[in-house]
């Protein structure tokens, strides 16, 4: 049986990417030593933070 995780992840999301995008992801994996899943989680977090900041900037204008 597999080991128990503190924060198990059960949801799988898939997406289609071009060959160029796949190559870019593979280069990121090599340079960061992270998995595609970890890279995509970080990208999602980065986008969320910056998207909220853009929304706040628009409200202030």
Secondary structure by P-SEA (a helix, b strand, c coil): ccccccccccbbbbbbbcaaaaaaaaaaaaaacccaaaaaaaaaaaaaaaaaaaaaaaaac
